[in-house]
Amino acid sequence: MIRGVDRTTADVLARFGFDERQFEMLRARVAAGELSPESNLIGGSIEAPRTGDVMRLPAPDDSGYADVRAVGLEALRRGEVAQVVLAGGMATRFGGVVKAVLTAVDGKSFLEAKLEQTVALERALGVSVPVALMTSFATDEAIREHVSRRELGAPLIFHQFVSLRLEPSGELFHGADGRPSLYAPGHGDLFHALQRSGTLEELRERGVRAVTISNVDNLGARVDPVVVGAHLVARRPLTCEVARKEGDLGGAPVRVDGQLQLIEGPRFPASFDQDLAPVFNTNTALFDIDALDQDYDLTWLYVRKTVDGRDAVQLERLYHEVSAFVETTYLEVPRRGPRGRFLPIKTPADLDSAEKDLREVLSAPV
């Protein structure tokens, strides 16, 4: 184990799949200046998406709605659809409490409400939708205990990996307690974590062909036969959900040297007018299962954080960058209302302001 790591930290690193060789390679790149805020920026010519680059989720009064929904229903009835819920990260925005287990609305936790939506769909259609939860070293214990105590079924549970923060110089960052500072290095871990945990193979053995991915704090992003059908009809390995901007920043589908792909917020140069991209990434997606069973050369993003009052560096990867490697459908979905699919809760203030919208989504017919 690397120098300067105490036994307790070493145990966490070992349990949650710390890759020392990879870490040392990345640390050397930070020290050499190869990884920096400037290395985040995408190269090439960036253009706004063209007409036809983004398709709209069919509404009930659209002529093709029934056909798309029927395709999704059939896939669900054949047991070919699974759900992966991202419940990792660092549990920092709600005062160090794991968000998945916090009360979201009407006494139900985020995770409980999320899983109950899926159970309601299963009962309404007489189907089975396997569920898997991706945790982190900071959330794993609390989530496992919550699932057991609230009797939330038997989801598959696997964890993302763990890494160590750095000083801007590339040296190991130590927190106020003198220990090396741990962090979860982004949901780009999804592919390797699914593969190495055996979760992906378990889903495949159950007959799954398509996997939905969504955040535990976005209760709008439930399993929907119409969304599943839209993904399958498009016949592309990946569908990324996007929503119409309302002053939002962040990732968005654009054309880079003519190729359509989803670029995350830190990768846009300041010279690009993000208002030219009318939709943004909601962090909800649908993958063909074979597309999850590959290795992708995802960009390591240099992320500055303030930890214990000092500057620290985290290196993170995000799974949407796979859109640069596989053909992707960009599906525009409604933000709010009974069919709304974008209700993220990032802070306690978000929870207070979204209470009405959350109740509307949770009470909507399956």
Residue, then its C-alpha position, 0 to 999 in steps of 0.5 A: m500500500i502507498r506510503g502515508v496510509d494508515r491501517t483504517t484507510a488501507d482497509v477501506l481502500a482494499r474493501f472498495g477496490f482501490d487500484e494503486r497502479q492506476f492511482e500512481m499513474l494518475r498522480a504522476r500526470v497531475a504532478a507533471g501538469e498533464l491533468s489540469p483544468e485545461s486538460n478537461l477541455i474538449g478539443g476540436s470544433i464544437e457545434a450545436p446539435r442539428t435538426g433531428d439530432v434529438m428525438r422527443l419522447p412520444a406523448p399519449d396523443d401522438s400517433g406513434y405513442a401506442d406502438v412505442r409503448a407496446v414495444g416497451l411493454e413486451a420487453l418488460r413482460r419478457g423480463e428483459v428490462a432491469q433498473v440500476v440506481l446510482a446511490g453512491g457518491m460522498a453523502t456530503r450535501f445533506g450534512g453527511v447523511v446518506k441521501a438515499v435513506l433520507t425522507a423524501v416525501d410522506g415518510k418515505s425515503f428516496l430509495e424507498a420511493k424509488l423502489e416502490q415505483t418499480v414494485a407498482l409497475e411490476r404489480a400492474l403489469g405482472v412482470s419482474v424488473p431486477v433492480a441493482l443499487m450502486t453504492s460507494f464506500a460512504t453510502d454502502e453500509a447505510i443503504r444495506e441497513h436501510v434496505s433490510r430495516r425497511e424490507l425493500g426487497a432483495p435488490l442486487i447491491f454493488h459498489q463503485f470504487v474509491s480513491l485518494r485526493l491529491e494536493p495540486s502538486g500531486e502529493l497525497f492530500h491529508g485531511a484535518d485528522g491527518r489521514p489521507s482523504l478518501y473520495a468516490p471517483g464518479h459514476g464512470d465506475l459503472f462499467h467496471a463495477l458492474q462487471r467486476s462485482g458479477t452484477l452484470e452477469e447476474l442480470r444477463e443470466r436473468g434474461v435482461r437485455a436493456v438496463t435503465i440507469s438513474n440517480v436515487d435522488n431523481l424520483g421522476a426517472r422511473v421505469d417507463p414502458v414508453v421510454v423503454g420502447a423508444h430506446l428499443v425502436a431506435r436500435r442504438p446501444l445507448t439512449c441518454e435522456v435530455a430535457r429542455k433548458e430553463g437556465d440550466l448548465g451542465g452536460a449537453p449533446v453537441r457535435v464535436d468535429g461533426q460527431l454527435q456526443l454528450i459533453e459534460g459541463p467541465r469539458f466545454p471551453a468558455s468560448f462556447d455559448q452553451d445557450l446554443a445547445p437547447v437541451f441538457n443531460t438529466n443523468t438518466a439513460l438506457f443501455d443495451i446490456d452488451a454495451l455495459d460489458q465493455d471497457y471505454d477510455l473515459t476522460w479523467l476530469y480534474v476536479r478542484k474541491t475545498v476540503d477542510g478549508r484547503d484546495a484538493v484535487q479529485l480525478e473523476r470519470l462520468y459514464h455519459e462520455v461513452s456516447a463518444f464511443v457508441e451510437t446514441t439516441y438523445l431522447e427529450v423528456p418532459r421535466r415535470g407534471p405526471r410524466g415528468r422525468f427530471l426532479p433532482i434533489k441535490t440540497p435540502a432547499d431543493l427538497d422543500s421546493a419540489e414537494k408538490d412535484l414529487r407528490e404529483v409524480l409519485s401519485a401518477p398512474v403507472 
